Amino acid sequence: MSNRMPALFVGHGNPMNTLEHNRYTEAWRNVGLAVEKPKAILAISAHWYVNITAVTAMQQPRTIHDFYGFPQELFDVEYPAPGSPELAAHIEDIAKPTYVGQDSDSWGLDHGTWSVLTHMFPDADIPVVQLSINADQPFDYHVNLGAALDPLRDEGVLIVASGNVVHNLRMIDWGALGQGAPWAHTFDDAVRAVMTSDPATLENTLTMSEARNAVPTPDHFLPLAYLAGLASAAKSPTHTLLDGYELGSLSMTSYQLD
């Protein structure tokens, strides 16, 4: 199935990546240039972490600036991509018996989505829907739902999961630009070994002692579970799109499933 859309997990990191040009944003831009233009994009962002599984179903999702303390220039960013109620309804259908609600007016596109898509598809002319991460469900729920979404890749839908393998804001070291703490490297390396060989076993990495620091809350790690599920459905491991660390306690490692 060489015409299948790829699926990605992107370490989105600092919202300021939206405005910057660096090796992370360059990699995102290159993905956008390399893939056939998608018919639509399904985004799974760490920042829509709620107690229900839902998908945005509005015609024109709003750009959500879900952060504070950043320059006004970042708050001025808009990503006016259209939505797709039709795709939202289709996702509801293919996920059955798992319930996926239709969100017509609550959410939109948060910075976990648009900080990446502004570089991948700067024209904002591709319909985008966003899937929430259900905080009430166990890890395998997210892996299985990811697997259920696999048929979308044959329908021209690019799936972009956005989070961070290592994400601990309380342990940030502002002097560690481009660096990761030893525990961050250990956990990130273990995850990479799994994602490039047997993604279905991803949950095992959370038993590591380093996971307490690397994944203090599950929100930024769970988007990777969706790519693990997609990889399991495709019976294929992923490959590393790029890697890197920032501020000691953030991993920017990203993965692609072709």
C-alpha positions in Angstrom: 0.0 0.0 0.0 2.6 2.5 -1.1 -0.1 5.3 -1.5 -1.0 5.1 2.2 -0.5 8.3 4.2 2.1 8.1 6.9 1.4 8.6 10.6 3.6 10.7 12.9 4.4 11.3 16.5 5.9 14.8 16.9 7.7 16.1 20.0 6.3 19.6 19.8 8.1 21.1 22.8 8.1 24.9 23.4 5.2 26.8 21.8 7.8 29.3 20.6 8.8 26.7 18.0 5.9 28.1 16.1 7.8 31.4 15.5 11.3 29.9 15.3 13.4 28.3 12.6 15.4 25.4 14.0 16.2 21.8 13.2 12.9 20.7 14.7 10.8 23.0 12.6 12.9 22.2 9.5 12.1 18.5 10.0 8.4 19.3 10.3 8.5 21.5 7.2 10.3 18.7 5.2 7.7 16.2 6.1 5.0 18.5 4.7 7.0 18.9 1.5 7.7 15.2 1.2 4.2 13.7 1.6 1.4 13.8 -1.0 -1.0 16.5 0.0 -3.4 14.9 2.5 -7.2 15.1 2.0 -7.4 15.8 5.7 -5.4 15.7 8.9 -6.3 14.0 12.1 -4.4 15.6 15.0 -4.1 14.0 18.5 -2.7 16.5 20.9 -1.5 16.2 24.5 -3.3 19.4 25.2 -6.8 18.2 24.8 -6.7 15.8 27.8 -10.2 15.5 29.1 -12.6 12.8 30.6 -14.2 11.9 27.3 -13.2 10.7 23.8 -14.3 13.3 21.3 -13.5 14.7 17.9 -13.9 18.3 16.7 -16.8 18.5 14.3 -17.1 22.2 13.5 -16.8 23.7 10.1 -14.2 26.2 11.2 -12.2 25.2 14.4 -10.8 28.1 16.4 -7.1 28.6 17.1 -6.7 28.0 20.8 -3.8 29.8 22.6 -3.6 27.4 25.6 -0.6 28.9 27.4 0.5 32.0 29.2 3.6 34.1 29.7 4.7 34.2 26.0 5.2 37.2 23.7 2.1 38.7 22.1 3.4 37.6 18.7 2.6 34.0 19.7 -0.9 34.9 20.8 -1.4 36.6 17.4 -0.8 33.4 15.5 -3.9 32.0 13.8 -4.2 28.7 12.0 -7.4 29.0 10.0 -7.6 25.5 8.6 -11.2 24.3 7.9 -12.7 21.5 9.9 -14.5 18.5 8.5 -17.7 17.4 10.1 -17.8 14.6 7.6 -14.4 13.2 8.8 -15.5 13.6 12.4 -18.6 11.5 11.7 -16.5 8.9 9.9 -14.1 8.6 12.9 -17.1 8.1 15.2 -18.2 5.3 13.0 -14.9 3.4 12.5 -14.0 3.6 16.2 -17.1 1.7 17.2 -17.8 0.1 19.6 -15.5 2.7 21.3 -17.6 5.9 21.8 -16.3 9.0 20.1 -18.4 12.1 20.8 -18.9 15.0 18.3 -17.6 18.3 19.5 -19.3 21.1 17.5 -18.5 24.1 19.7 -16.2 23.4 22.6 -12.6 22.9 21.5 -10.7 23.7 18.3 -7.0 23.4 17.4 -4.7 23.9 20.3 -1.0 24.7 20.2 0.1 21.0 20.2 -1.5 20.9 16.8 -1.0 24.3 15.2 2.6 24.8 16.4 3.5 21.9 14.2 1.1 22.3 11.3 2.1 26.0 10.8 5.4 24.5 9.6 4.2 21.4 7.8 1.3 23.0 6.0 1.6 26.8 6.3 -1.2 27.5 3.9 -3.7 26.1 6.4 -5.8 24.8 3.4 -6.2 21.2 4.5 -9.2 20.2 6.7 -8.1 19.4 10.3 -10.0 17.6 13.0 -8.6 17.0 16.5 -9.2 13.9 18.7 -9.2 14.3 22.5 -7.2 12.0 24.8 -9.5 10.4 27.3 -7.9 10.8 30.8 -10.2 8.2 32.3 -9.0 5.3 30.2 -6.1 2.9 30.6 -3.1 2.8 28.3 -4.3 -0.1 26.2 -7.5 1.8 25.4 -5.4 4.4 23.6 -3.3 1.8 21.7 -6.4 0.0 20.6 -8.1 3.2 19.5 -5.0 4.1 17.5 -5.2 0.8 15.8 -8.8 1.3 14.9 -7.9 4.6 13.1 -5.6 2.7 10.7 -8.1 2.6 7.8 -8.0 6.4 7.6 -4.4 6.2 6.2 -5.8 4.5 3.1 -8.3 7.4 2.7 -5.8 10.2 2.4 -5.8 11.2 6.0 -2.5 12.1 7.6 -2.5 11.3 11.3 -0.3 13.5 13.5 0.1 12.7 17.2 1.7 15.5 19.2 3.3 15.3 22.6 6.7 14.6 24.2 8.3 11.3 25.2 10.0 13.1 28.1 8.0 16.1 29.5 8.7 17.4 33.0 8.2 21.1 33.3 9.0 21.1 37.1 12.5 19.8 36.4 13.4 22.2 33.6 17.0 23.5 33.6 17.0 26.8 31.8 20.8 26.5 31.3 20.6 23.2 29.5 19.8 24.4 26.0 19.9 21.4 23.6 20.7 19.0 26.5 18.9 16.3 28.4 19.5 15.0 31.9 20.9 11.4 32.1 17.6 10.0 33.2 15.9 11.6 30.2 18.4 10.0 27.9 17.9 6.6 29.5 14.1 6.7 29.2 14.1 8.2 25.7 16.5 5.6 24.5 14.4 2.8 25.9 11.3 4.1 24.2 13.2 4.4 20.9 14.3 0.8 21.2 10.6 -0.2 21.5 9.2 2.1 18.9 11.7 0.9 16.3 11.2 -2.8 17.0 8.0 -3.7 18.8 5.7 -0.7 19.4 3.0 -2.9 20.9 5.1 -3.2 24.0 5.4 0.5 24.6 3.6 0.4 27.9 6.4 -1.6 29.4 8.7 1.4 29.4 6.4 3.0 32.0 7.7 0.4 34.6 11.2 1.9 34.4 12.4 3.9 37.4 13.2 6.8 35.1 9.5 7.0 34.0 8.7 8.8 37.3 10.6 11.8 36.1 10.1 11.4 32.4 6.3 10.9 32.5 5.1 12.6 35.7 1.7 13.0 34.1 0.5 10.8 31.1 -0.9 13.6 28.9 2.2 14.2 26.7 3.2 10.5 26.5 -0.2 9.1 25.5 -0.2 10.5 21.9 2.7 8.1 21.3 0.3 5.3 22.3 -1.8 6.1 19.2 1.2 5.8 16.9 2.1 2.5 18.7 -1.5 1.3 17.9 -1.2 2.4 14.3 2.1 0.6 14.0 0.6 -2.6 15.5 -2.2 -2.4 13.0 0.2 -2.0 10.1 2.5 -4.7 11.5 5.4 -2.4 11.1 7.8 -0.6 13.5 8.3 3.1 13.2 11.5 5.0 12.5 13.0 8.0 14.2 12.2 11.2 12.4 14.5 13.3 14.5 15.8 13.4 18.1 17.0 15.9 20.6 16.6 17.3 24.1 15.8 20.7 25.5 16.2 22.2 29.0 17.2 18.9 30.5 13.7 17.5 30.9 12.1 17.6 27.5 12.7 15.1 24.7 12.0 16.2 21.1 12.2 12.7 19.6 9.7 12.2 16.9 8.7 9.1 15.0 7.2 8.3 11.6 5.2 5.3 10.4 5.4 5.0 6.6 
